[in-house]
Amino acid sequence: MVDCLDEAPETARQALLERVAAEIRETGEATGCCELSGRVWHALAAVPRHRFVPDEQQKWAYANTPLPIGRGQTISQPFIVALMTELLAPAPGATLLEIGTGSGYQAAVLAQLVRQVYSIERIPELARAAAQRLRELSIDNVEIRVGDGAQGWKEHAPFDGIMVTAAALAVPPALVQQLKPGGRLVIPVGEPGRTQDLQVIDKDQQGAVFSRSLLPVVFVPLIQSPA
């Protein structure tokens, strides 16, 4: 098992992809996502996860586990990144909104698949560092701003898909409003410090909203401005 950078990153990345694909298959009955698609496989393969991990965590950059990135935040487990990406099912010409930029890793993966990603981060230093990493990797279809992700980014709405990478106590109404008819929102919902539900929320062409819970997950809390 290759879990670190003792081997070449390319080898470690390939081994990680195989483990992620296996976990996708194992959880397929619960999620309805039984296979890692070619598009998502290639997107994950294209993004060097070690570039989004702090120096002290480099040994575990290609482990299938979340890792701390500072300020109480984490880079998500690659399986979760793959699963949420598959569930969002982004089309090549899509415009997406991501809530919770973090290190920028999930945004970098999404950027391989769509026309444009808008990403909101609550912590300024994380937003700055993520933007710098994306520039260094010549990923130019991600725009990041600092703000309250629960309010969305109405200037660029409506979105074909919205991904939230932090747990909300309830689905923020602004995000549902900013979703296009036919769009999809993927979000963990539940109390911080406890297991949350990974939910998929679809808006049909008439604007009706339907939700379903898939898997228990654990995410850092979505930081919102006081009401």
Secondary structure by P-SEA (a helix, b strand, c coil): ccccccccaaaaaaaaaaaaaaaaaaaccccccccccaaaaaaaaaccccccccccccccccccbbbbcccccccccaaaaaaaaaaacccccbbbbbcccccaaaaaaaaacccbbbbbbccaaaaaaaaaaaaaaccccbbbbbccccccccccccccbbbbcbbbccccaaaaaaccccbbbbbbbccccccccbbbbbbcccbbbbbbbcccccccccccccc
